[in-house]
Amino acid sequence: MATATKNTKLRHNEYYGQQSSLDELYKQSLKNAKFKKQYEKIIDESSILLAYRNIKANTGSTTKGTDRKTINDIATMTNEQVVAMVRER
């Protein structure tokens, strides 16, 4: 089961073009690099959509958050609405 989850996340990373960036960050972290200006990567549309897709695949995604919403509530939103909501927070 863990392998399936890992493979799914890898496909998601590749779909959103994030795998090379994540590999590079990991490589730098092995060298104890100090990371700066990561906020731009966090609020990037592809990063937000990748996070949403990974969260949606989690078994706990049906648990209500502090805003009383579940992933099913967010699933009714367009990608643009999801990105805007995350960026506003």
C-alpha positions as CSV (number, residue, x, y, z in Angstrom):
1,M,0.0,0.0,0.0
2,A,2.8,2.5,0.9
3,T,4.3,1.8,-2.6
4,A,1.1,2.7,-4.3
5,T,0.9,6.0,-2.4
6,K,4.5,6.8,-3.2
7,N,3.9,6.0,-6.9
8,T,0.8,8.1,-6.9
9,K,2.6,11.1,-5.4
10,L,5.4,10.7,-7.9
11,R,2.9,10.8,-10.8
12,H,1.3,13.9,-9.3
13,N,4.7,15.6,-9.0
14,E,5.5,14.8,-12.6
15,Y,2.0,15.9,-13.8
16,Y,2.5,19.3,-12.3
17,G,6.1,19.6,-13.4
18,Q,7.4,19.7,-9.8
19,Q,9.6,16.6,-9.7
20,S,12.8,18.2,-10.9
21,S,12.4,21.2,-8.5
22,L,11.7,18.8,-5.6
23,D,14.7,16.7,-6.5
24,E,16.9,19.8,-6.6
25,L,15.6,21.0,-3.2
26,Y,16.3,17.5,-1.7
27,K,19.8,17.4,-3.2
28,Q,20.5,20.9,-1.7
29,S,19.1,19.8,1.7
30,L,21.6,16.9,1.8
31,K,24.3,19.6,1.7
32,N,22.6,21.5,4.6
33,A,21.7,24.3,2.3
34,K,19.9,27.3,3.7
35,F,16.7,28.0,1.8
36,K,15.5,31.5,1.1
37,K,12.7,32.9,-0.9
38,Q,10.6,29.7,-0.8
39,Y,7.3,31.6,-0.5
40,E,7.1,32.1,-4.3
41,K,7.4,28.4,-4.8
42,I,4.7,27.7,-2.1
43,I,2.2,30.1,-3.7
44,D,2.9,29.0,-7.2
45,E,-0.3,27.6,-8.9
46,S,1.3,24.2,-9.7
47,S,2.5,23.8,-6.1
48,I,-1.0,24.6,-4.7
49,L,-2.7,22.2,-7.2
50,L,-0.2,19.5,-6.4
51,A,-0.8,19.9,-2.7
52,Y,-4.6,19.8,-3.3
53,R,-4.3,16.7,-5.4
54,N,-2.1,14.9,-2.8
55,I,-4.4,15.9,0.1
56,K,-7.5,14.7,-1.9
57,A,-5.8,11.3,-2.1
58,N,-5.3,11.0,1.7
59,T,-7.8,8.9,3.6
60,G,-8.2,11.6,6.2
61,S,-9.3,14.2,3.6
62,T,-13.0,13.7,4.5
63,T,-12.3,15.0,8.0
64,K,-13.7,18.5,8.6
65,G,-11.1,21.3,9.0
66,T,-11.3,24.2,11.3
67,D,-13.5,25.9,8.8
68,R,-15.9,22.9,8.9
69,K,-15.1,22.1,5.3
70,T,-14.0,18.8,3.8
71,I,-12.1,18.1,0.6
72,N,-15.5,17.4,-0.9
73,D,-16.4,21.0,-0.4
74,I,-13.2,22.2,-2.0
75,A,-13.8,19.8,-4.9
76,T,-16.7,21.8,-6.0
77,M,-14.4,24.8,-6.6
78,T,-12.6,25.5,-9.8
79,N,-8.8,25.3,-9.8
80,E,-8.7,29.1,-10.0
81,Q,-10.9,29.4,-6.9
82,V,-8.7,26.9,-5.0
83,V,-5.5,28.7,-5.9
84,A,-7.1,32.1,-4.9
85,M,-8.3,30.7,-1.6
86,V,-4.9,29.3,-0.6
87,R,-3.1,32.5,-1.7
88,E,-5.5,34.6,0.4
89,R,-4.7,32.6,3.5
